[in-house]
Amino acid sequence: MSSTLTMEIHRADLAYRRRSLWLLLAIAAGCALALWQLHGWLQSVQAHVAIADASQARRWLRRALAGLVLAPTAPLWLWGRGLRRLGRAAGEQRRFPPRDWKTYRDVRVLRGDAADAWARRTARLGRYAQHAALACVAAALAVGWWLA
């Protein structure tokens, strides 16, 4: 008795991969430019704070720390939203990845219990990312209150 198992493959979308890689390159270039400009900005802040009174220096510090803590909020929230959408779509179809989702490379399709497990895990990771975004907001508020 011979049984052959067929493996279903979800094919990659090459145009999606190309667009995504260009977007990642643009983001990396933007971040490199921002880091390059950060040094100059910090030098101007240092010069400004050196001649400012203590209360103004404290305000600058509070704003800078709150800004650093708030910076990852939007990316974390959006990433979490995307993961939750992916998990919901996979759970509804009992298929991972869902039919209409694009992938970077060819992947094996999971169905049934295995797909449900991936869908739950993906949705849970999305919730964690969104909770981390809310924690960043709470931390920024705490910094603002602590340094007030």
N, C-alpha and C positions, 0 to 999 in steps of 0.2 A: 504494500500500500504506500503510494507515494503522494505526498501532498506538497504542493508548491505554494510558497508564501509570496505574494506580490507586495512589494513595498511601494507605497504611493509617495511621490516626490512633489513638493511644492516648488515650482521653478522660480528662480531669481528674476527680478526685473532689472535689466542692465541699465536702462535709462534712470531708474530710481537710484540705483547704486551710484551712477555717475553724478547725478544732481546732489545726492547726499554727501558724497566725498568733496565736491566743490564747496558745499555749504560748510562742512567741517573745516576745510582749508581756510575759508573766509573768516570763520570764527577764531581759528588759531592765529591768523594774521592780525585780527582785531585785538585779541588778547596780548599778543606780542607788542603791538603798538601801544596798548594801554600800559603795559609794564614798563616800556621804554619811557613813556611820558610820566609815569608815577614818580620816578626819581626827581625830575624837575619840579613836579608839583609839591613833593615832600620838602624840597629845599625852600620853596617859596613859603610854605606853611611854617617851616622852622624859623625863617627870617621874620615872618609876621608875628609868630608867637613870642619870639625873643624880645620884641619891642612892645608887646601888648601887656595889659594888666592880667592878673591871675584869673579873674572871672571870665575874661574873654578867651584866655588860653584853655580854660576848663570847657567852655562852650565848643571850641574847635575840637578838642579831644573827644567830647561826647558825640559830636556829629560824625567825626571820623570813625569812631568805634561802632556807632550805630549803623553807619553806612556799610562798613565791612561785614557786620553781622547780617544786614538785610540783603547784601549782594546775591547770595544764592537762593533767595526766596522764590523768585519767579521761575528760574530753571527747575528747581525742585518741584514746584507745584505743577508745572506743565509736564514734566517727566512723569510724575505720579498720575496725572490725568490720563496721559497716553497709555501707561501701563494698565490702569484700571479699565480703560476702553478695550484694550487688547484682551484682558482677562474676561471681561463681560462678553465680548464677541466670541471668544473661543469657548466659553461656557455654554453660550446659547447654541452654538453649532456642534458642540462636543467634538471639536476638531482643533488641533493646534499645529500650525498657525491657521487662523481663519481664512476662508477662501479668498476674500477680497483684500487681504493685507499683502503688502509688498515686502519682499525680503531681499537682503543683499546677496545671498547665495542660495543655492539649491538646498533644501532641508527636507528631512523625512517628515511625513505627516503623522501625527499621533491622533488616535481616535479613542473614544470610550473613556475608561477610567484614567488612562494615562493623560489624555487631553484634559480631563476634568482636574486632575492634580496640577498640571501646568497652569491651567486657567486660574485656579484658586491661588496658587503661589504668585502668579503675575499680578493678580488683583491685590493680594496682600502686600507685595512690594510697592505697588502704587500707593496704597494707603500709608505705608511707612514713609515714603518720599514726601507725601503731602503733610504728614505729621511733623517731619523734619522741617518743612517750610514754615509751619505754624510755630515750631520751636524757635526758629530764627527770628520771627516777628516778636515772640515773647522775650527773647534774649535782647533784642534791640530796645524794646520798651524797658526792660530791666536796666540796661546800660543807661538809658536816658534818665530813669528814676534815680539810679545809684549815683550818677555824676551830676545830678541837678543841684 
